[in-house]
């Protein structure tokens, strides 16, 4: 089971910006063109000004063009200038129709965050022609954009709204009320929550979990094709992790790489986007260390359905000795609808360029993420052996 081929840094270079903190946060297969993908991220800082939304359309390879890494096409764009944005970041992409854009793409659905002049992080949603965003760093395009600020459990506006992933017309999101390295790393805490956003109504439906977890996060959503949806993310049962000094140091390291992850256990669940009720909830710890109070942090960053009831979930995991791991978990849905007790774990091994500790999204054989040095990567590698092994999980 060989390591994938990593291309790092994988970035847009068509816009000059005073930042090196580029990121890649989402990926979808482009079914309209062979060996083509749609990648979403940020040119510039993904958490603070300055920054622009970034899209890549094409093959994941070691080539480069005048617009950036890869042999495909890069777009950089801003949310509408009428919002007075200080920064734009793209998180989740979805291809809706064929058209005349790169890779044969027409309309897309995109989600992400933007920062206003008061420093508030707010969500945005775009539905429209992908080509309309080409070079729109001035925010001239307003058609198709929606602004969304989540409401907390106390019915107050959230200071941080994250629209992470979009599929089948719904968006998986989280909100928090305070920042700081630990607060943003956890993406959960007092007054925080996870939700499903409906662009048609511009409203959120808070997710209801029938478990005893203290906090939940929801980073990925997948439409299963039968009007059912599966989400991925994480859950935490207590703050005991923060009592270990090595763990605090490890979290501080993770905060520099993935500033909106969750503490605790990786999670898969089915949700009803209308009611917000979660069912078939299942938690996972790295390498199947399934002690409820394990010393390992595991979080799922996204979700992809490979077929034959096998799901992929990109993960990162932290041990109390400070060791950090990243890769993909492969999980089987059983005939009774529940998820397998264990997962197959594909751990990315260190390369000459460093370690791919922060996978952010997956689409079969392809991943996006961030290396320990902070630079974004895109990768390609065979997943057949993991897919085959996952099919027999119980």
C-alpha distance (Angstrom), angle and dihedral (degrees) to the residues before:
residue distance angle dihedral
X1 . . .
X2 3.78 . .
X3 3.79 127.2 .
X4 3.81 116.2 -98.1
X5 3.77 119.6 -106.6
X6 3.80 107.5 -100.0
X7 3.79 123.7 -152.6
X8 3.79 107.0 -161.7
X9 2.93 132.7 -155.3
X10 3.83 93.3 24.5
X11 3.80 102.8 179.9
X12 3.77 147.7 141.0
X13 3.81 114.5 -105.4
X14 3.80 99.4 178.0
X15 3.81 92.9 95.5
X16 3.79 122.5 57.8
X17 3.78 109.5 -140.5
X18 3.78 135.1 165.0
X19 3.80 95.7 -115.6
X20 3.80 138.9 78.3
X21 3.82 95.6 -167.6
X22 3.80 96.0 102.3
X23 3.81 118.6 160.1
X24 3.80 144.2 -168.7
X25 3.80 114.2 -148.0
X26 3.81 109.6 163.4
X27 3.80 143.8 31.5
X28 3.80 139.3 -176.3
X29 3.79 129.9 179.9
X30 3.77 113.2 -110.8
X31 3.80 102.0 -131.1
X32 3.81 89.1 -175.3
X33 3.80 95.1 67.6
X34 3.84 130.9 33.3
X35 3.82 116.9 -106.8
X36 3.80 90.7 1.7
X37 3.81 129.8 131.6
X38 3.78 139.6 -176.6
X39 3.81 111.8 -133.1
X40 3.80 125.9 -171.5
X41 3.79 128.8 -161.2
X42 3.77 146.5 109.9
X43 3.78 134.9 -66.8
X44 3.78 100.3 -151.7
X45 3.78 126.9 8.0
X46 3.80 114.8 -11.7
X47 3.82 92.3 -156.3
X48 3.77 107.4 35.4
X49 3.80 139.4 21.9
X50 2.94 132.5 -42.1
X51 3.80 108.3 50.5
X52 3.79 144.1 116.1
X53 3.77 132.1 -153.0
X54 3.79 111.5 -100.3
X55 3.80 130.5 -155.2
X56 3.79 127.5 -175.4
X57 3.80 122.3 -166.5
X58 3.79 119.2 -172.2
X59 3.79 145.6 40.8
X60 3.80 123.0 -20.2
X61 3.78 102.0 -124.0
X62 3.78 144.4 126.0
X63 3.79 96.2 -95.0
X64 3.79 125.1 105.9
X65 3.80 138.4 -156.4
X66 3.78 135.6 -168.9
X67 3.81 88.0 -84.8
X68 3.80 97.1 53.9
X69 3.80 145.9 -86.3
X70 3.80 121.4 -2.1
X71 3.78 132.0 27.3
X72 3.81 92.7 -86.9
X73 3.80 135.3 80.2
X74 3.81 129.8 -77.2
X75 3.80 125.7 -153.6
X76 3.82 125.2 -169.3
X77 3.79 120.9 -165.6
X78 3.79 146.5 159.7
X79 3.77 133.2 -137.6
X80 3.84 111.3 -105.9
X81 3.81 114.8 -54.1
X82 3.81 88.5 -135.6
X83 3.81 86.9 73.5
X84 3.83 89.8 59.5
X85 3.82 92.8 -129.1
X86 3.79 121.9 -167.3
X87 3.81 94.2 -169.7
X88 3.83 140.0 5.4
X89 3.82 126.8 -156.3
X90 3.82 127.3 -178.0
X91 3.82 117.4 -144.7
X92 3.80 114.7 164.3
X93 3.85 129.0 28.4
X94 3.80 130.7 -168.2
X95 3.81 127.8 -179.4
X96 3.80 112.3 -136.0
X97 3.81 108.9 171.2
X98 3.77 143.8 4.8
X99 3.79 117.9 -104.3
X100 3.77 147.4 137.5
X101 3.79 97.7 -66.9
X102 3.82 125.8 105.3
X103 3.79 112.5 -57.6
X104 3.81 90.3 16.8
X105 3.82 90.5 -72.8
X106 3.79 122.2 152.2
X107 3.80 118.0 167.9
X108 3.78 123.0 15.6
X109 3.78 137.8 -177.2
X110 3.80 115.0 -136.7
X111 3.80 134.6 179.4
X112 3.76 134.2 -170.3
X113 3.77 147.3 119.6
X114 3.78 137.1 -79.1
X115 3.79 132.6 -169.6
X116 3.78 122.1 -133.7
X117 3.79 129.1 -150.0
X118 3.82 90.4 -89.6
X119 3.80 92.3 56.6
X120 3.81 94.8 -108.4
X121 3.81 114.8 146.4
X122 3.81 109.7 -137.3
X123 3.79 133.5 178.6
X124 3.79 126.8 -115.0
X125 3.80 135.1 -167.5
X126 3.80 127.9 -161.4
X127 3.77 129.1 -167.9
X128 3.78 118.2 176.6
X129 3.78 148.1 68.8
X130 3.79 113.0 -16.3
X131 3.79 91.8 -147.6
X132 3.82 90.9 60.1
X133 3.80 88.1 70.5
X134 3.80 95.0 55.9
X135 3.78 108.3 126.5
X136 3.81 93.7 -16.3
X137 3.80 95.9 143.1
X138 3.82 89.7 138.2
X139 3.80 92.1 64.2
X140 3.80 94.0 -121.6
X141 3.82 93.0 146.5
X142 3.79 113.9 84.0
X143 3.81 101.7 156.0
X144 3.80 111.9 100.9
X145 3.83 96.6 16.9
X146 3.80 123.0 119.2
X147 3.78 126.5 -172.1
X148 3.81 118.5 -144.9
X149 3.79 132.1 -177.6
X150 3.78 114.2 -177.6
X151 3.79 123.0 -127.1
X152 3.79 118.4 -130.0
X153 3.78 126.6 -134.2
X154 3.80 86.8 -94.7
X155 3.82 90.0 57.1
X156 3.79 92.5 -111.9
X157 3.82 126.1 127.0
X158 3.82 112.7 -91.7
X159 3.79 117.0 -121.4
X160 3.80 90.9 -144.1
X161 3.81 121.9 37.4
X162 3.80 118.5 178.4
X163 3.80 122.1 -168.9
X164 3.77 99.1 -168.9
X165 3.79 111.4 170.8
X166 3.81 139.9 9.4
X167 3.80 130.8 -159.0
X168 3.78 134.7 147.2
X169 3.79 93.0 6.6
X170 3.82 97.3 -56.7
X171 3.80 131.9 97.6
X172 3.81 128.9 -145.0
X173 3.79 113.2 -140.4
X174 3.79 148.9 164.3
X175 3.77 135.9 -155.9
X176 3.80 132.9 -157.9
X177 3.79 133.4 -175.1
X178 3.80 102.3 -146.9
X179 3.79 138.0 37.1
X180 3.78 134.8 -152.5
X181 3.82 125.9 116.7
X182 3.80 95.7 -74.3
X183 3.80 95.8 40.1
X184 3.77 93.3 49.5
X185 3.79 92.5 42.5
X186 3.78 92.3 54.1
X187 3.83 93.6 40.3
X188 3.79 84.1 -162.1
X189 3.76 135.6 77.0
X190 3.81 141.5 109.1
X191 3.79 108.8 -12.6
X192 3.81 93.5 9.7
X193 3.78 128.7 118.0
X194 3.79 149.4 161.1
X195 3.78 125.6 -113.4
X196 3.79 148.6 166.8
X197 3.79 115.8 -114.5
X198 3.81 120.6 -148.4
X199 3.83 110.7 -156.5
X200 3.80 91.6 -163.2
X201 3.79 91.9 63.9
X202 3.83 97.2 23.3
X203 3.81 87.8 -132.1
X204 3.78 137.6 119.9
X205 3.79 128.9 -128.3
X206 3.79 111.1 -155.1
X207 3.79 113.5 -131.9
X208 3.81 116.2 -117.4
X209 3.82 116.0 -150.1
X210 3.79 122.1 -163.6
X211 3.79 94.7 -147.2
X212 3.78 138.4 85.7
X213 3.80 98.5 -108.9
X214 3.79 114.8 135.8
X215 3.80 97.0 -144.2
X216 3.80 136.5 15.3
X217 3.79 135.1 -166.0
X218 3.81 128.3 -165.9
X219 3.80 116.4 -158.0
X220 3.82 105.6 155.7
X221 3.81 136.2 40.1
X222 3.80 130.2 -172.6
X223 3.79 130.0 -173.7
X224 3.80 107.7 -139.5
X225 3.80 94.8 -154.7
X226 3.81 96.3 -110.7
X227 3.80 98.5 78.0
X228 3.79 90.9 -87.3
X229 3.80 126.1 116.8
X230 3.80 133.3 -154.6
X231 3.80 124.0 -159.3
X232 3.78 133.7 -164.8
X233 3.77 132.4 -158.2
X234 3.77 136.5 101.1
X235 3.79 146.9 -73.2
X236 3.78 136.1 -155.3
X237 3.79 129.2 -155.2
X238 3.79 100.4 -166.5
X239 3.78 147.4 -10.1
X240 3.81 92.7 -106.6
X241 3.80 90.4 111.0
X242 3.80 90.1 68.9
X243 3.81 92.8 58.5
X244 3.78 92.0 72.7
X245 3.82 112.6 84.0
X246 3.79 92.5 -151.0
X247 3.79 89.4 52.8
X248 3.80 92.0 50.5
X249 3.80 89.7 52.0
X250 3.80 90.1 47.6
X251 3.81 91.4 50.7
X252 3.80 89.9 50.9
X253 3.80 88.5 55.3
X254 3.80 91.7 48.3
X255 3.81 90.3 48.4
X256 3.79 89.3 65.1
X257 3.79 91.1 52.5
X258 3.81 105.8 33.6
X259 3.79 110.3 17.2
X260 3.81 97.1 179.4
X261 3.78 104.7 46.7
X262 3.80 128.5 122.6
X263 3.79 133.6 -117.4
X264 3.78 122.9 -124.9
X265 3.78 129.8 22.9
X266 3.79 132.3 2.0
X267 3.80 110.8 -111.4
X268 3.80 139.9 -155.9
X269 3.80 122.0 -177.1
X270 3.77 140.8 157.0
X271 3.79 116.4 -121.3
X272 3.75 138.3 -165.9
X273 3.82 102.7 -136.8
X274 3.81 91.1 -156.7
X275 3.81 98.3 53.9
X276 3.82 99.2 20.3
X277 3.81 91.9 -131.8
X278 3.81 113.5 150.9
X279 3.80 120.5 -149.4
X280 3.80 136.6 175.5
X281 3.80 88.8 34.4
X282 3.78 113.3 -176.4
X283 3.81 132.4 174.5
X284 3.79 130.1 -150.7
X285 3.78 136.2 -165.0
X286 3.77 123.1 -158.8
X287 3.82 112.9 -83.1
X288 3.82 89.3 6.2
X289 3.79 95.7 -73.6
X290 3.79 88.9 157.1
X291 3.78 100.1 179.9
X292 3.82 105.3 134.8
X293 3.81 89.8 -134.3
X294 3.77 96.3 39.9
X295 3.77 119.3 160.4
X296 3.81 89.7 -127.9
X297 3.82 125.0 94.8
X298 3.80 113.3 -146.3
X299 3.78 126.3 177.7
X300 3.81 132.6 177.2
X301 3.80 113.8 -139.5
X302 3.80 101.0 -170.3
X303 3.79 144.8 -20.9
X304 3.79 140.3 -118.4
X305 3.81 129.8 178.7
X306 3.81 110.6 -136.9
X307 3.81 95.9 -173.9
X308 3.81 131.4 -103.7
X309 3.83 89.3 67.4
X310 3.81 94.3 -64.5
X311 3.81 119.5 133.5
X312 3.78 128.5 -165.6
X313 3.79 121.1 -147.1
X314 3.82 120.9 -177.0
X315 3.79 108.7 -137.7
X316 3.75 145.4 -176.6
X317 3.79 123.0 -158.0
X318 3.79 133.8 -169.1
X319 3.79 127.4 -159.9
X320 3.79 124.2 -153.5
X321 3.80 90.1 -110.0
X322 3.79 87.5 64.4
X323 3.81 97.4 -105.0
X324 3.82 113.0 144.0
X325 3.79 125.8 -157.2
X326 3.79 133.8 -173.7
X327 3.79 136.9 -175.0
X328 3.80 140.9 95.4
X329 3.79 132.0 -49.8
X330 3.83 118.3 -150.1
X331 3.80 115.7 -152.4
X332 3.81 130.8 -176.3
X333 3.79 125.1 -141.5
X334 3.79 108.9 -140.2
X335 3.80 125.9 -138.7
X336 3.81 90.3 -101.6
X337 3.81 89.6 60.6
X338 3.78 96.2 -108.0
X339 3.80 125.0 116.1
X340 3.79 124.9 -107.3
X341 3.79 116.4 -89.5
X342 3.80 91.9 -124.0
X343 3.79 137.0 31.1
X344 3.78 135.6 -141.6
X345 3.82 107.7 -116.3
X346 3.79 123.1 -146.2
X347 3.79 105.5 -167.5
X348 3.79 117.8 -164.0
X349 3.80 110.4 -129.2
X350 3.84 121.6 -140.9
X351 3.80 116.2 -89.6
X352 3.79 133.2 -158.9
X353 3.81 87.1 -91.7
X354 3.80 93.3 52.7
X355 3.80 134.5 -97.4
X356 3.82 128.2 -37.1
X357 3.79 93.0 -137.7
X358 3.79 98.8 155.6
X359 3.82 114.8 55.0
X360 3.80 106.8 179.2
X361 3.81 105.0 178.8
X362 3.80 141.9 3.9
X363 3.79 139.5 -156.7
X364 3.79 110.1 179.6
X365 3.78 108.8 -73.4
X366 3.83 93.4 4.6
X367 3.80 131.7 79.7
X368 3.77 137.9 180.0
X369 3.77 125.2 -157.7
X370 3.77 148.7 113.7
X371 3.80 131.8 -74.2
X372 3.80 121.4 -134.2
X373 3.79 88.1 -101.6
X374 3.79 89.8 62.3
X375 3.81 98.7 -108.4
X376 3.83 119.8 127.3
X377 3.79 121.7 -115.3
X378 3.78 138.5 -164.0
X379 3.79 118.2 -159.9
X380 3.80 142.0 -170.9
X381 3.80 126.0 -160.7
X382 3.78 143.1 144.3
X383 3.81 114.7 -86.4
X384 3.81 99.7 174.3
X385 3.82 96.0 106.3
X386 3.82 92.1 51.0
X387 3.80 91.7 45.7
X388 3.80 91.4 50.7
X389 3.81 93.2 47.5
X390 3.80 92.3 48.6
X391 3.79 92.6 56.3
X392 3.80 91.7 71.3
X393 3.80 96.7 47.7
X394 3.80 115.3 123.9
